[in-house]
Structure formats: C-alpha cells, structure tokens
Amino acid sequence: RVRLGPPSRAAPPRVVPLRTALGAYDALLLDQFGVLHDGRVAYAGATSAMRELQRLARKRIVVLSNSSKRRIETVNRLHALGLGMCTWLDGSASVADGVPLISVVTSGDIVWKELRARMRAPPPEPAPAPTPA
C-alpha cells in the first residue's frame, strides 16, 4: 500500500506566458489525439493555436502519434480534419517562409523503418555450435 502524507501547503507553480515558456525549449512535442482532435473533428481553436505556436516558437514542432499507421496517413488525416494549415516536414528543410515546419512521427512509421532496415541488412552470423563438455 502507498501511504499518502498530508496535502502540500506549497504554493502552486507560477504560470508564465507562453511566449516566455517557449524560450526554454529547443522543440515542441504535441500528441495529436486528445490535444489537436478527438478522432473525428479538430478541437475548436486547434488550427489557430498551431499557427500561433509556429509564429511564436520559431522552433521545430513535432506532432506525435502512437498510431500503427504510417506517417503519411496521419498527415492526410490531420489535413482532412482541417489542420492542414501547416507545412509537414519530410526531409532536410526545417523552415519555409520563415515559419518552422511541422514534423509528424508515428509508432507505425518507426516500426516500418526498423523492419525495412532489418530486411535489407545481411543476416547475422550463425552462433557457434556448443562444445561438448
């Protein structure tokens, strides 16, 4: 059993303006489901919030997904949900028209790339046969 102590009387953390907080980070990571949309529609304000983050941050923004789908399917879905105001990064460029591009990373794409790399790699050397004792 976990035993909890009395509630803390410490002051809650101070809320700082988003513009100030952004300066402390090299990149912004955003989960897509539950942050940008509910699976069917984009949340009210999500499109304008993404534009504002791009404008204010001037840093890499990465949308993460634990979806088994490939990255391009997630990009297409975000566009279909009305979040297509962004330029989606898939290459070496990181800025277009002075605005940071947005990357999309999915679990499905990571697994696909790893399996593809393993299929292209030479097979591992067979383990030596055990020597009799």
C-alpha positions in Angstrom: 0.0 0.0 0.0 1.1 3.5 -0.7 0.6 5.9 2.2 0.0 9.5 1.2 1.0 12.3 3.5 -1.0 15.4 4.3 -1.7 17.7 1.3 1.1 20.0 0.4 0.8 23.6 1.5 3.4 24.7 -1.0 2.4 27.5 -3.4 1.2 26.2 -6.8 3.7 26.7 -9.6 3.6 30.2 -11.2 2.0 30.3 -14.6 4.2 32.1 -17.1 3.2 33.5 -20.5 3.5 31.0 -23.4 6.0 33.3 -25.1 8.3 33.2 -22.1 8.0 29.4 -21.6 8.8 28.7 -25.3 12.3 30.2 -24.9 13.3 27.4 -22.6 12.8 24.6 -25.2 14.5 23.6 -28.4 11.4 21.9 -29.8 7.7 21.4 -29.1 6.2 17.9 -28.9 2.5 17.6 -29.2 0.4 14.5 -29.1 -2.3 14.5 -31.8 -5.2 12.6 -30.3 -6.8 14.4 -27.4 -4.7 17.5 -28.0 -5.5 18.5 -31.6 -8.5 16.4 -32.2 -10.9 13.8 -30.7 -10.5 11.3 -33.6 -13.4 12.8 -35.5 -13.1 16.6 -35.5 -10.4 19.1 -34.7 -10.8 20.8 -31.4 -12.0 24.4 -31.5 -9.0 26.7 -31.7 -6.5 23.9 -32.6 -5.8 25.3 -36.0 -5.2 28.9 -34.8 -3.2 27.6 -31.8 -0.9 25.7 -34.1 -0.4 28.8 -36.3 0.4 30.8 -33.2 2.8 28.3 -31.9 4.6 28.3 -35.2 4.7 32.1 -35.2 5.8 32.4 -31.6 8.1 29.5 -31.3 10.2 29.7 -34.4 11.3 26.2 -33.4 10.7 22.6 -34.6 7.2 21.4 -33.8 6.7 17.6 -33.8 3.2 16.0 -33.7 3.4 12.6 -32.1 1.1 9.6 -32.6 1.1 6.1 -31.1 -0.9 5.1 -34.2 0.2 1.9 -36.0 -0.4 3.8 -39.3 2.4 5.3 -41.4 3.3 9.0 -41.1 1.7 10.0 -44.4 -1.7 8.5 -43.3 -1.5 10.7 -40.2 -0.6 13.8 -42.2 -3.5 13.2 -44.5 -5.9 12.7 -41.6 -4.7 15.9 -39.9 -5.2 17.7 -43.2 -8.7 16.2 -43.5 -9.5 17.4 -40.0 -8.7 21.0 -41.0 -5.3 21.1 -39.5 -3.7 21.3 -43.0 -2.6 24.9 -42.5 0.8 23.6 -41.7 3.7 22.5 -43.9 4.6 19.0 -42.9 8.3 18.3 -42.7 9.6 15.2 -44.5 13.1 16.0 -45.5 16.1 18.1 -44.5 14.3 21.5 -44.7 13.2 23.0 -41.4 11.9 26.4 -42.3 9.5 27.7 -45.0 8.8 31.4 -45.4 10.4 32.0 -42.0 8.0 29.6 -40.2 9.1 26.4 -38.7 7.8 23.3 -40.5 5.9 20.7 -38.5 7.0 17.1 -38.4 4.8 14.0 -37.8 6.2 10.9 -36.0 4.1 7.8 -35.7 4.8 4.5 -33.9 3.8 2.7 -37.1 6.4 4.6 -39.2 9.2 3.8 -36.7 8.4 0.1 -36.7 8.1 0.1 -40.5 11.5 1.8 -40.9 13.2 -0.6 -38.4 11.7 -3.7 -40.1 12.8 -2.4 -43.5 16.3 -1.8 -42.3 16.5 -5.3 -40.8 15.3 -6.9 -44.1 18.0 -5.0 -46.0 20.7 -5.9 -43.6 22.8 -9.0 -44.1 21.7 -11.9 -42.0 23.5 -12.2 -38.7 26.3 -14.7 -38.4 25.2 -18.1 -37.0 26.0 -18.7 -33.4 28.8 -21.2 -32.9 27.7 -24.7 -32.0 28.1 -25.5 -28.3 31.1 -27.6 -27.5 30.5 -30.8 -25.7 31.6 -30.8 -22.0 
